[in-house]
């Protein structure tokens, strides 16, 4: 099984549907050869607004994904230090750095994003970075 970390944009695209990007996201979510890794930072990105706005279907979609996660990152000093190092080395934004650090510490083989391949995230070499961007 390939251990995969999805960024928030992939989950959001899958929920919204109706686009080529969404179709790609759904194929990844439905891929039986994958296991998923995540962190509380990913939950923090996708859940608060739907919860606040009481968007039940969206909440259920994300919660279903989070129940399927095989490995969760531990938030500790090592994760924060790894994120800081990645941010300063590759020019990453804070949340991207936290996601990359979590993925790296969990030993994922692939990090899937909606980012363009020209973005700093694609400077990472410790794992495969791929995009569902159209």
N, CA, C and O atoms as CSV, one atom per row, in Angstrom:
chain,resi,resn,atom,element,x,y,z
A,1,UNK,N,N,0.837,-1.194,0.000
A,1,UNK,CA,C,0.000,0.000,0.000
A,1,UNK,C,C,0.874,1.248,0.000
A,1,UNK,O,O,1.861,1.328,0.732
A,2,UNK,N,N,0.510,2.200,-0.813
A,2,UNK,CA,C,1.233,3.470,-0.871
A,2,UNK,C,C,0.654,4.408,0.186
A,2,UNK,O,O,-0.546,4.682,0.196
A,3,UNK,N,N,1.519,4.895,1.074
A,3,UNK,CA,C,1.086,5.837,2.095
A,3,UNK,C,C,1.087,7.235,1.484
A,3,UNK,O,O,2.113,7.706,0.993
A,4,UNK,N,N,-0.069,7.891,1.519
A,4,UNK,CA,C,-0.279,9.153,0.812
A,4,UNK,C,C,-0.799,10.219,1.765
A,4,UNK,O,O,-1.651,9.948,2.611
A,5,UNK,N,N,-0.281,11.431,1.619
A,5,UNK,CA,C,-0.757,12.588,2.378
A,5,UNK,C,C,-1.423,13.526,1.382
A,5,UNK,O,O,-0.812,13.907,0.383
A,6,UNK,N,N,-2.658,13.898,1.644
A,6,UNK,CA,C,-3.397,14.834,0.781
A,6,UNK,C,C,-3.407,16.200,1.434
A,6,UNK,O,O,-3.576,16.313,2.648
A,7,UNK,N,N,-3.226,17.242,0.628
A,7,UNK,CA,C,-3.386,18.563,1.221
A,7,UNK,C,C,-4.867,18.945,1.203
A,7,UNK,O,O,-5.688,18.267,0.586
A,8,UNK,N,N,-5.185,20.023,1.878
A,8,UNK,CA,C,-6.582,20.436,2.042
A,8,UNK,C,C,-7.284,20.664,0.712
A,8,UNK,O,O,-8.460,20.330,0.567
A,9,UNK,N,N,-6.578,21.228,-0.257
A,9,UNK,CA,C,-7.191,21.512,-1.549
A,9,UNK,C,C,-7.706,20.271,-2.244
A,9,UNK,O,O,-8.709,20.329,-2.956
A,10,UNK,N,N,-7.034,19.148,-2.048
A,10,UNK,CA,C,-7.465,17.896,-2.664
A,10,UNK,C,C,-8.788,17.446,-2.052
A,10,UNK,O,O,-9.704,17.045,-2.770
A,11,UNK,N,N,-8.887,17.513,-0.731
A,11,UNK,CA,C,-10.140,17.135,-0.068
A,11,UNK,C,C,-11.280,18.073,-0.452
A,11,UNK,O,O,-12.401,17.631,-0.703
A,12,UNK,N,N,-10.991,19.350,-0.495
A,12,UNK,CA,C,-12.012,20.342,-0.858
A,12,UNK,C,C,-12.486,20.113,-2.296
A,12,UNK,O,O,-13.685,20.162,-2.570
A,13,UNK,N,N,-11.558,19.866,-3.200
A,13,UNK,CA,C,-11.925,19.599,-4.596
A,13,UNK,C,C,-12.802,18.354,-4.695
A,13,UNK,O,O,-13.802,18.351,-5.413
A,14,UNK,N,N,-12.431,17.305,-3.979
A,14,UNK,CA,C,-13.214,16.061,-4.019
A,14,UNK,C,C,-14.628,16.307,-3.512
A,14,UNK,O,O,-15.593,15.800,-4.084
A,15,UNK,N,N,-14.754,17.079,-2.447
A,15,UNK,CA,C,-16.095,17.349,-1.918
A,15,UNK,C,C,-16.930,18.168,-2.897
A,15,UNK,O,O,-18.096,17.853,-3.140
A,16,UNK,N,N,-16.340,19.205,-3.450
A,16,UNK,CA,C,-17.100,20.090,-4.331
A,16,UNK,C,C,-17.533,19.386,-5.616
A,16,UNK,O,O,-18.648,19.591,-6.095
A,17,UNK,N,N,-16.650,18.558,-6.171
A,17,UNK,CA,C,-16.988,17.810,-7.378
A,17,UNK,C,C,-17.184,18.696,-8.595
A,17,UNK,O,O,-17.042,19.917,-8.538
A,18,UNK,N,N,-17.517,18.033,-9.704
A,18,UNK,CA,C,-17.888,18.741,-10.912
A,18,UNK,C,C,-16.766,19.269,-11.778
A,18,UNK,O,O,-17.033,19.968,-12.755
A,19,UNK,N,N,-15.514,18.961,-11.456
A,19,UNK,CA,C,-14.393,19.434,-12.269
A,19,UNK,C,C,-13.433,18.276,-12.530
A,19,UNK,O,O,-13.494,17.235,-11.876
A,20,UNK,N,N,-12.562,18.481,-13.483
A,20,UNK,CA,C,-11.520,17.479,-13.751
A,20,UNK,C,C,-10.652,17.294,-12.513
A,20,UNK,O,O,-10.274,16.172,-12.175
A,21,UNK,N,N,-10.337,18.393,-11.842
A,21,UNK,CA,C,-9.540,18.328,-10.618
A,21,UNK,C,C,-10.263,17.493,-9.560
A,21,UNK,O,O,-9.641,16.678,-8.878
A,22,UNK,N,N,-11.562,17.695,-9.426
A,22,UNK,CA,C,-12.353,16.916,-8.463
A,22,UNK,C,C,-12.343,15.438,-8.824
A,22,UNK,O,O,-12.209,14.582,-7.950
A,23,UNK,N,N,-12.483,15.140,-10.107
A,23,UNK,CA,C,-12.448,13.739,-10.550
A,23,UNK,C,C,-11.118,13.089,-10.189
A,23,UNK,O,O,-11.083,11.937,-9.756
A,24,UNK,N,N,-10.037,13.819,-10.365
A,24,UNK,CA,C,-8.709,13.291,-10.010
A,24,UNK,C,C,-8.609,13.050,-8.512
A,24,UNK,O,O,-8.064,12.036,-8.075
A,25,UNK,N,N,-9.136,13.983,-7.725
A,25,UNK,CA,C,-9.110,13.844,-6.268
A,25,UNK,C,C,-9.915,12.622,-5.827
A,25,UNK,O,O,-9.471,11.862,-4.967
A,26,UNK,N,N,-11.076,12.436,-6.405
A,26,UNK,CA,C,-11.933,11.305,-6.046
A,26,UNK,C,C,-11.269,9.986,-6.430
A,26,UNK,O,O,-11.356,9.013,-5.682
A,27,UNK,N,N,-10.613,9.942,-7.575
A,27,UNK,CA,C,-9.891,8.716,-7.973
A,27,UNK,C,C,-8.817,8.356,-6.957
A,27,UNK,O,O,-8.617,7.181,-6.649
A,28,UNK,N,N,-8.137,9.350,-6.444
A,28,UNK,CA,C,-7.106,9.104,-5.436
A,28,UNK,C,C,-7.752,8.589,-4.150
A,28,UNK,O,O,-7.274,7.622,-3.556
A,29,UNK,N,N,-8.830,9.230,-3.724
A,29,UNK,CA,C,-9.520,8.792,-2.504
A,29,UNK,C,C,-10.059,7.372,-2.632
A,29,UNK,O,O,-10.098,6.629,-1.652
A,30,UNK,N,N,-10.473,6.999,-3.834
A,30,UNK,CA,C,-11.053,5.667,-4.063
A,30,UNK,C,C,-10.021,4.603,-4.427
A,30,UNK,O,O,-10.370,3.440,-4.624
A,31,UNK,N,N,-8.766,4.994,-4.517
A,31,UNK,CA,C,-7.702,4.073,-4.922
A,31,UNK,C,C,-7.396,3.098,-3.782
A,31,UNK,O,O,-6.822,3.481,-2.763
A,32,UNK,N,N,-7.780,1.854,-3.963
A,32,UNK,CA,C,-7.603,0.831,-2.944
A,32,UNK,C,C,-6.163,0.463,-2.653
A,32,UNK,O,O,-5.893,-0.247,-1.685
A,33,UNK,N,N,-5.232,0.930,-3.471
A,33,UNK,CA,C,-3.825,0.624,-3.233
A,33,UNK,C,C,-3.155,1.684,-2.354
A,33,UNK,O,O,-1.941,1.648,-2.149
A,34,UNK,N,N,-3.948,2.622,-1.838
A,34,UNK,CA,C,-3.408,3.691,-1.003
A,34,UNK,C,C,-3.913,3.588,0.430
A,34,UNK,O,O,-5.031,3.145,0.694
A,35,UNK,N,N,-3.050,4.013,1.342
A,35,UNK,CA,C,-3.437,4.311,2.711
A,35,UNK,C,C,-3.149,5.787,2.890
A,35,UNK,O,O,-2.285,6.349,2.217
A,36,UNK,N,N,-3.877,6.412,3.803
A,36,UNK,CA,C,-3.721,7.851,3.972
A,36,UNK,C,C,-3.115,8.203,5.321
A,36,UNK,O,O,-3.373,7.562,6.340
A,37,UNK,N,N,-2.301,9.243,5.283
A,37,UNK,CA,C,-1.701,9.821,6.479
A,37,UNK,C,C,-2.237,11.241,6.604
A,37,UNK,O,O,-2.585,11.873,5.606
A,38,UNK,N,N,-2.301,11.736,7.834
A,38,UNK,CA,C,-2.824,13.086,8.047
A,38,UNK,C,C,-2.289,13.651,9.349
A,38,UNK,O,O,-1.572,12.991,10.101
A,39,UNK,N,N,-2.665,14.896,9.586
A,39,UNK,CA,C,-2.327,15.557,10.847
A,39,UNK,C,C,-3.511,16.413,11.277
A,39,UNK,O,O,-4.438,16.662,10.506
A,40,UNK,N,N,-3.454,16.853,12.523
A,40,UNK,CA,C,-4.512,17.734,13.017
A,40,UNK,C,C,-4.540,19.046,12.243
A,40,UNK,O,O,-5.565,19.726,12.212
A,41,UNK,N,N,-3.423,19.405,11.619
A,41,UNK,CA,C,-3.382,20.642,10.839
A,41,UNK,C,C,-4.298,20.552,9.614
A,41,UNK,O,O,-4.918,21.539,9.218
A,42,UNK,N,N,-4.375,19.369,9.027
A,42,UNK,CA,C,-5.270,19.161,7.887
A,42,UNK,C,C,-6.727,19.304,8.333
A,42,UNK,O,O,-7.530,19.947,7.657
A,43,UNK,N,N,-7.055,18.703,9.464
A,43,UNK,CA,C,-8.413,18.866,10.021
A,43,UNK,C,C,-8.717,20.339,10.263
A,43,UNK,O,O,-9.814,20.816,9.975
A,44,UNK,N,N,-7.731,21.048,10.794
A,44,UNK,CA,C,-7.907,22.464,11.103
A,44,UNK,C,C,-8.151,23.288,9.839
A,44,UNK,O,O,-8.839,24.308,9.882
A,45,UNK,N,N,-7.596,22.851,8.733
A,45,UNK,CA,C,-7.806,23.573,7.476
A,45,UNK,C,C,-9.193,23.347,6.893
A,45,UNK,O,O,-9.794,24.280,6.360
A,46,UNK,N,N,-9.708,22.138,6.981
A,46,UNK,CA,C,-10.943,21.845,6.247
A,46,UNK,C,C,-12.234,21.847,7.078
A,46,UNK,O,O,-13.308,22.069,6.519
A,47,UNK,N,N,-12.163,21.612,8.371
A,47,UNK,CA,C,-13.404,21.442,9.130
A,47,UNK,C,C,-14.010,22.678,9.804
A,47,UNK,O,O,-15.236,22.786,9.812
A,48,UNK,N,N,-13.256,23.599,10.358
A,48,UNK,CA,C,-13.892,24.668,11.138
A,48,UNK,C,C,-14.979,25.461,10.423
A,48,UNK,O,O,-16.040,25.702,10.999
A,49,UNK,N,N,-14.741,25.863,9.198
A,49,UNK,CA,C,-15.746,26.683,8.510
A,49,UNK,C,C,-17.034,25.900,8.235
A,49,UNK,O,O,-18.117,26.411,8.522
A,50,UNK,N,N,-16.960,24.682,7.690
A,50,UNK,CA,C,-18.202,23.917,7.518
A,50,UNK,C,C,-18.930,23.650,8.845
A,50,UNK,O,O,-20.160,23.648,8.892
A,51,UNK,N,N,-18.165,23.426,9.917
A,51,UNK,CA,C,-18.800,23.214,11.230
A,51,UNK,C,C,-19.495,24.495,11.663
A,51,UNK,O,O,-20.654,24.458,12.077
A,52,UNK,N,N,-18.816,25.610,11.576
A,52,UNK,CA,C,-19.395,26.887,11.972
A,52,UNK,C,C,-20.658,27.188,11.164
A,52,UNK,O,O,-21.652,27.672,11.706
A,53,UNK,N,N,-20.607,26.897,9.863
A,53,UNK,CA,C,-21.736,27.193,8.984
A,53,UNK,C,C,-22.744,26.046,8.905
A,53,UNK,O,O,-23.697,26.108,8.128
A,54,UNK,N,N,-22.536,25.004,9.705
A,54,UNK,CA,C,-23.445,23.858,9.816
A,54,UNK,C,C,-23.708,23.179,8.458
A,54,UNK,O,O,-24.843,22.830,8.133
A,55,UNK,N,N,-22.651,23.005,7.690
A,55,UNK,CA,C,-22.767,22.350,6.385
A,55,UNK,C,C,-22.550,20.850,6.589
A,55,UNK,O,O,-21.458,20.324,6.379
A,56,UNK,N,N,-23.616,20.189,7.001
A,56,UNK,CA,C,-23.608,18.791,7.437
A,56,UNK,C,C,-22.969,17.839,6.428
A,56,UNK,O,O,-22.126,17.023,6.801
A,57,UNK,N,N,-23.355,17.932,5.169
A,57,UNK,CA,C,-22.840,17.014,4.158
A,57,UNK,C,C,-21.331,17.153,4.010
A,57,UNK,O,O,-20.618,16.157,3.889
A,58,UNK,N,N,-20.856,18.375,4.019
A,58,UNK,CA,C,-19.419,18.618,3.896
A,58,UNK,C,C,-18.673,18.089,5.124
A,58,UNK,O,O,-17.615,17.473,4.992
A,59,UNK,N,N,-19.219,18.328,6.304
A,59,UNK,CA,C,-18.614,17.822,7.543
A,59,UNK,C,C,-18.519,16.302,7.485
A,59,UNK,O,O,-17.477,15.729,7.803
A,60,UNK,N,N,-19.587,15.662,7.086
A,60,UNK,CA,C,-19.604,14.197,7.013
A,60,UNK,C,C,-18.587,13.669,6.008
A,60,UNK,O,O,-17.953,12.641,6.250
A,61,UNK,N,N,-18.427,14.356,4.893
A,61,UNK,CA,C,-17.442,13.947,3.891
A,61,UNK,C,C,-16.034,13.964,4.493
A,61,UNK,O,O,-15.301,12.980,4.396
A,62,UNK,N,N,-15.664,15.083,5.110
A,62,UNK,CA,C,-14.325,15.195,5.682
A,62,UNK,C,C,-14.133,14.218,6.839
A,62,UNK,O,O,-13.085,13.581,6.950
A,63,UNK,N,N,-15.133,14.101,7.689
A,63,UNK,CA,C,-15.008,13.181,8.823
A,63,UNK,C,C,-14.852,11.740,8.342
A,63,UNK,O,O,-14.120,10.957,8.947
A,64,UNK,N,N,-15.532,11.398,7.268
A,64,UNK,CA,C,-15.378,10.055,6.702
A,64,UNK,C,C,-13.939,9.836,6.257
A,64,UNK,O,O,-13.371,8.773,6.508
A,65,UNK,N,N,-13.346,10.821,5.604
A,65,UNK,CA,C,-11.945,10.703,5.213
A,65,UNK,C,C,-11.069,10.533,6.450
A,65,UNK,O,O,-10.220,9.643,6.485
A,66,UNK,N,N,-11.262,11.368,7.459
A,66,UNK,CA,C,-10.401,11.307,8.636
A,66,UNK,C,C,-10.533,9.975,9.380
A,66,UNK,O,O,-9.567,9.505,9.980
A,67,UNK,N,N,-11.712,9.371,9.346
A,67,UNK,CA,C,-11.869,8.038,9.948
A,67,UNK,C,C,-11.069,6.988,9.190
A,67,UNK,O,O,-10.683,5.968,9.762
A,68,UNK,N,N,-10.819,7.229,7.908
A,68,UNK,CA,C,-10.083,6.252,7.090
A,68,UNK,C,C,-8.568,6.405,7.189
A,68,UNK,O,O,-7.830,5.563,6.677
A,69,UNK,N,N,-8.102,7.456,7.832
A,69,UNK,CA,C,-6.661,7.716,7.918
A,69,UNK,C,C,-5.977,6.606,8.717
A,69,UNK,O,O,-6.393,6.271,9.826
A,70,UNK,N,N,-4.920,6.046,8.127
A,70,UNK,CA,C,-4.182,4.942,8.747
A,70,UNK,C,C,-3.133,5.434,9.741
A,70,UNK,O,O,-2.887,4.782,10.756
A,71,UNK,N,N,-2.517,6.573,9.458
A,71,UNK,CA,C,-1.453,7.105,10.317
A,71,UNK,C,C,-1.665,8.588,10.571
A,71,UNK,O,O,-1.908,9.363,9.647
A,72,UNK,N,N,-1.570,8.968,11.838
A,72,UNK,CA,C,-1.701,10.365,12.239
A,72,UNK,C,C,-0.361,10.872,12.765
A,72,UNK,O,O,0.311,10.188,13.538
A,73,UNK,N,N,0.012,12.051,12.349
A,73,UNK,CA,C,1.253,12.660,12.824
A,73,UNK,C,C,1.079,13.117,14.269
A,73,UNK,O,O,0.017,13.592,14.669
A,74,UNK,N,N,2.137,12.962,15.024
A,74,UNK,CA,C,2.177,13.473,16.388
A,74,UNK,C,C,2.715,14.899,16.342
A,74,UNK,O,O,3.770,15.160,15.764
A,75,UNK,N,N,1.985,15.801,16.947
A,75,UNK,CA,C,2.441,17.191,16.991
A,75,UNK,C,C,3.359,17.322,18.200
A,75,UNK,O,O,2.932,17.229,19.351
A,76,UNK,N,N,4.620,17.540,17.901
A,76,UNK,CA,C,5.620,17.675,18.953
A,76,UNK,C,C,6.726,18.595,18.453
A,76,UNK,O,O,6.653,19.125,17.344
A,77,UNK,N,N,7.735,18.777,19.268
A,77,UNK,CA,C,8.833,19.679,18.897
A,77,UNK,C,C,9.537,19.213,17.630
A,77,UNK,O,O,9.971,20.039,16.827
A,78,UNK,N,N,9.655,17.907,17.441
A,78,UNK,CA,C,10.331,17.400,16.242
A,78,UNK,C,C,9.562,17.803,14.981
A,78,UNK,O,O,10.173,18.199,13.988
A,79,UNK,N,N,8.247,17.706,15.010
A,79,UNK,CA,C,7.439,18.099,13.846
A,79,UNK,C,C,7.603,19.594,13.579
A,79,UNK,O,O,7.786,20.004,12.433
A,80,UNK,N,N,7.540,20.393,14.615
A,80,UNK,CA,C,7.665,21.848,14.445
A,80,UNK,C,C,9.051,22.204,13.908
A,80,UNK,O,O,9.174,23.041,13.014
A,81,UNK,N,N,10.090,21.574,14.449
A,81,UNK,CA,C,11.455,21.832,13.965
A,81,UNK,C,C,11.617,21.405,12.508
A,81,UNK,O,O,12.247,22.106,11.715
A,82,UNK,N,N,11.046,20.251,12.162
A,82,UNK,CA,C,11.115,19.762,10.787
A,82,UNK,C,C,10.381,20.721,9.847
A,82,UNK,O,O,10.846,20.991,8.740
A,83,UNK,N,N,9.236,21.232,10.294
A,83,UNK,CA,C,8.473,22.199,9.491
A,83,UNK,C,C,9.270,23.489,9.296
A,83,UNK,O,O,9.327,24.033,8.193
A,84,UNK,N,N,9.872,23.963,10.356
A,84,UNK,CA,C,10.666,25.189,10.266
A,84,UNK,C,C,11.830,25.005,9.292
A,84,UNK,O,O,12.104,25.873,8.463
A,85,UNK,N,N,12.502,23.874,9.404
A,85,UNK,CA,C,13.619,23.591,8.502
A,85,UNK,C,C,13.158,23.543,7.041
A,85,UNK,O,O,13.814,24.098,6.160
A,86,UNK,N,N,12.032,22.880,6.795
A,86,UNK,CA,C,11.502,22.791,5.425
A,86,UNK,C,C,11.102,24.170,4.907
A,86,UNK,O,O,11.356,24.506,3.750
A,87,UNK,N,N,10.474,24.964,5.773
A,87,UNK,CA,C,10.030,26.306,5.362
A,87,UNK,C,C,11.211,27.186,4.984
A,87,UNK,O,O,11.174,27.886,3.972
A,88,UNK,N,N,12.262,27.151,5.802
A,88,UNK,CA,C,13.400,28.017,5.525
A,88,UNK,C,C,14.260,27.503,4.371
A,88,UNK,O,O,14.864,28.293,3.646
A,89,UNK,N,N,14.314,26.197,4.203
A,89,UNK,CA,C,15.119,25.614,3.127
A,89,UNK,C,C,14.446,25.740,1.764
A,89,UNK,O,O,15.114,25.952,0.753
A,90,UNK,N,N,13.104,25.606,1.740
A,90,UNK,CA,C,12.388,25.545,0.465
A,90,UNK,C,C,11.457,26.725,0.198
A,90,UNK,O,O,10.829,26.789,-0.858
A,91,UNK,N,N,11.364,27.656,1.141
A,91,UNK,CA,C,10.500,28.818,0.948
A,91,UNK,C,C,9.021,28.503,1.071
A,91,UNK,O,O,8.198,29.099,0.376
A,92,UNK,N,N,8.675,27.568,1.953
A,92,UNK,CA,C,7.277,27.147,2.103
A,92,UNK,C,C,6.504,28.069,3.040
A,92,UNK,O,O,7.070,28.652,3.965
A,93,UNK,N,N,5.210,28.192,2.787
A,93,UNK,CA,C,4.310,28.859,3.724
A,93,UNK,C,C,4.153,27.957,4.952
A,93,UNK,O,O,4.413,26.756,4.884
A,94,UNK,N,N,3.732,28.535,6.055
A,94,UNK,CA,C,3.673,27.812,7.329
A,94,UNK,C,C,2.856,26.523,7.251
A,94,UNK,O,O,3.335,25.468,7.668
A,95,UNK,N,N,1.648,26.587,6.730
A,95,UNK,CA,C,0.805,25.383,6.714
A,95,UNK,C,C,1.376,24.325,5.786
A,95,UNK,O,O,1.331,23.137,6.107
A,96,UNK,N,N,1.910,24.729,4.645
A,96,UNK,CA,C,2.558,23.762,3.754
A,96,UNK,C,C,3.727,23.092,4.465
A,96,UNK,O,O,3.920,21.882,4.344
A,97,UNK,N,N,4.504,23.872,5.202
A,97,UNK,CA,C,5.644,23.317,5.928
A,97,UNK,C,C,5.182,22.318,6.991
A,97,UNK,O,O,5.811,21.275,7.169
A,98,UNK,N,N,4.106,22.622,7.687
A,98,UNK,CA,C,3.579,21.690,8.693
A,98,UNK,C,C,3.100,20.395,8.038
A,98,UNK,O,O,3.352,19.306,8.555
A,99,UNK,N,N,2.413,20.511,6.905
A,99,UNK,CA,C,1.956,19.312,6.196
A,99,UNK,C,C,3.135,18.477,5.708
A,99,UNK,O,O,3.137,17.256,5.861
A,100,UNK,N,N,4.127,19.124,5.127
A,100,UNK,CA,C,5.300,18.420,4.615
A,100,UNK,C,C,6.037,17.726,5.759
A,100,UNK,O,O,6.448,16.573,5.630
A,101,UNK,N,N,6.200,18.424,6.865
A,101,UNK,CA,C,6.884,17.835,8.015
A,101,UNK,C,C,6.130,16.615,8.526
A,101,UNK,O,O,6.737,15.581,8.806
A,102,UNK,N,N,4.816,16.727,8.648
A,102,UNK,CA,C,4.012,15.586,9.100
A,102,UNK,C,C,4.173,14.422,8.135
A,102,UNK,O,O,4.385,13.284,8.555
A,103,UNK,N,N,4.072,14.704,6.856
A,103,UNK,CA,C,4.194,13.659,5.841
A,103,UNK,C,C,5.570,13.007,5.884
A,103,UNK,O,O,5.691,11.785,5.805
A,104,UNK,N,N,6.596,13.827,6.009
A,104,UNK,CA,C,7.966,13.305,6.043
A,104,UNK,C,C,8.186,12.418,7.267
A,104,UNK,O,O,8.742,11.326,7.154
A,105,UNK,N,N,7.749,12.889,8.433
A,105,UNK,CA,C,7.949,12.121,9.665
A,105,UNK,C,C,7.137,10.822,9.670
A,105,UNK,O,O,7.514,9.855,10.331
A,106,UNK,N,N,6.034,10.804,8.942
A,106,UNK,CA,C,5.230,9.581,8.839
A,106,UNK,C,C,5.761,8.634,7.760
A,106,UNK,O,O,5.325,7.486,7.673
A,107,UNK,N,N,6.692,9.107,6.945
A,107,UNK,CA,C,7.287,8.272,5.912
A,107,UNK,C,C,6.397,8.035,4.702
A,107,UNK,O,O,6.429,6.960,4.104
A,108,UNK,N,N,5.601,9.041,4.339
A,108,UNK,CA,C,4.731,8.875,3.174
A,108,UNK,C,C,5.552,8.775,1.899
A,108,UNK,O,O,6.662,9.301,1.807
A,109,UNK,N,N,4.983,8.089,0.922
A,109,UNK,CA,C,5.663,7.982,-0.363
A,109,UNK,C,C,5.201,9.062,-1.328
A,109,UNK,O,O,5.910,9.392,-2.279
A,110,UNK,N,N,4.006,9.618,-1.089
A,110,UNK,CA,C,3.487,10.641,-2.000
A,110,UNK,C,C,2.685,11.683,-1.240
A,110,UNK,O,O,1.910,11.363,-0.339
A,111,UNK,N,N,2.886,12.925,-1.622
A,111,UNK,CA,C,2.145,14.069,-1.099
A,111,UNK,C,C,1.383,14.638,-2.291
A,111,UNK,O,O,1.993,15.043,-3.281
A,112,UNK,N,N,0.052,14.672,-2.206
A,112,UNK,CA,C,-0.769,15.129,-3.326
A,112,UNK,C,C,-1.354,16.495,-2.980
A,112,UNK,O,O,-1.864,16.708,-1.880
A,113,UNK,N,N,-1.270,17.408,-3.933
A,113,UNK,CA,C,-1.669,18.790,-3.724
A,113,UNK,C,C,-2.485,19.311,-4.906
A,113,UNK,O,O,-2.607,18.647,-5.936
A,114,UNK,N,N,-3.029,20.485,-4.740
A,114,UNK,CA,C,-3.667,21.203,-5.844
A,114,UNK,C,C,-2.756,22.322,-6.354
A,114,UNK,O,O,-3.116,23.060,-7.271
A,115,UNK,N,N,-1.599,22.434,-5.761
A,115,UNK,CA,C,-0.639,23.477,-6.137
A,115,UNK,C,C,-0.075,23.240,-7.535
A,115,UNK,O,O,-0.030,22.112,-8.027
A,116,UNK,N,N,0.346,24.319,-8.148
A,116,UNK,CA,C,1.025,24.263,-9.434
A,116,UNK,C,C,2.446,23.725,-9.237
A,116,UNK,O,O,3.074,23.999,-8.214
A,117,UNK,N,N,2.951,22.967,-10.203
A,117,UNK,CA,C,4.325,22.457,-10.096
A,117,UNK,C,C,5.409,23.535,-10.023
A,117,UNK,O,O,6.574,23.218,-9.786
A,118,UNK,N,N,5.049,24.785,-10.220
A,118,UNK,CA,C,6.028,25.869,-10.106
A,118,UNK,C,C,6.134,26.397,-8.675
A,118,UNK,O,O,6.968,27.261,-8.405
A,119,UNK,N,N,5.319,25.904,-7.768
A,119,UNK,CA,C,5.296,26.401,-6.387
A,119,UNK,C,C,6.412,25.773,-5.550
A,119,UNK,O,O,6.932,24.713,-5.900
A,120,UNK,N,N,6.779,26.429,-4.445
A,120,UNK,CA,C,7.862,25.937,-3.592
A,120,UNK,C,C,7.689,24.500,-3.090
A,120,UNK,O,O,8.679,23.811,-2.841
A,121,UNK,N,N,6.467,24.052,-2.943
A,121,UNK,CA,C,6.214,22.690,-2.466
A,121,UNK,C,C,6.947,21.651,-3.322
A,121,UNK,O,O,7.357,20.602,-2.825
A,122,UNK,N,N,7.104,21.952,-4.598
A,122,UNK,CA,C,7.741,21.010,-5.526
A,122,UNK,C,C,9.265,21.011,-5.425
A,122,UNK,O,O,9.939,20.307,-6.176
A,123,UNK,N,N,9.802,21.796,-4.502
A,123,UNK,CA,C,11.239,21.750,-4.229
A,123,UNK,C,C,11.594,20.605,-3.273
A,123,UNK,O,O,12.762,20.248,-3.123
A,124,UNK,N,N,10.589,20.050,-2.645
A,124,UNK,CA,C,10.779,18.954,-1.684
A,124,UNK,C,C,11.259,17.713,-2.423
A,124,UNK,O,O,10.719,17.364,-3.473
A,125,UNK,N,N,12.260,17.054,-1.885
A,125,UNK,CA,C,12.817,15.848,-2.515
A,125,UNK,C,C,12.689,14.607,-1.635
A,125,UNK,O,O,13.046,13.511,-2.066
A,126,UNK,N,N,12.184,14.760,-0.401
A,126,UNK,CA,C,12.118,13.622,0.518
A,126,UNK,C,C,10.943,12.688,0.223
A,126,UNK,O,O,10.855,11.599,0.790
A,127,UNK,N,N,10.050,13.114,-0.658
A,127,UNK,CA,C,8.900,12.300,-1.054
A,127,UNK,C,C,8.434,12.783,-2.424
A,127,UNK,O,O,8.808,13.866,-2.873
A,128,UNK,N,N,7.632,11.986,-3.064
A,128,UNK,CA,C,7.076,12.398,-4.359
A,128,UNK,C,C,5.973,13.433,-4.108
A,128,UNK,O,O,5.072,13.209,-3.301
A,129,UNK,N,N,6.056,14.544,-4.795
A,129,UNK,CA,C,5.008,15.580,-4.737
A,129,UNK,C,C,4.290,15.528,-6.077
A,129,UNK,O,O,4.920,15.618,-7.130
A,130,UNK,N,N,2.975,15.384,-6.034
A,130,UNK,CA,C,2.216,15.389,-7.286
A,130,UNK,C,C,1.012,16.306,-7.138
A,130,UNK,O,O,0.535,16.561,-6.033
A,131,UNK,N,N,0.536,16.792,-8.268
A,131,UNK,CA,C,-0.568,17.744,-8.276
A,131,UNK,C,C,-1.731,17.221,-9.095
A,131,UNK,O,O,-1.549,16.562,-10.119
A,132,UNK,N,N,-2.939,17.529,-8.618
A,132,UNK,CA,C,-4.133,17.202,-9.403
A,132,UNK,C,C,-4.582,18.419,-10.201
A,132,UNK,O,O,-5.640,18.408,-10.829
A,133,UNK,N,N,-3.767,19.466,-10.168
A,133,UNK,CA,C,-4.092,20.698,-10.887
A,133,UNK,C,C,-4.261,20.386,-12.373
A,133,UNK,O,O,-3.504,19.612,-12.959
A,134,UNK,N,N,-5.260,21.002,-12.948
A,134,UNK,CA,C,-5.563,20.795,-14.359
A,134,UNK,C,C,-4.699,21.716,-15.195
A,134,UNK,O,O,-4.794,21.706,-16.423
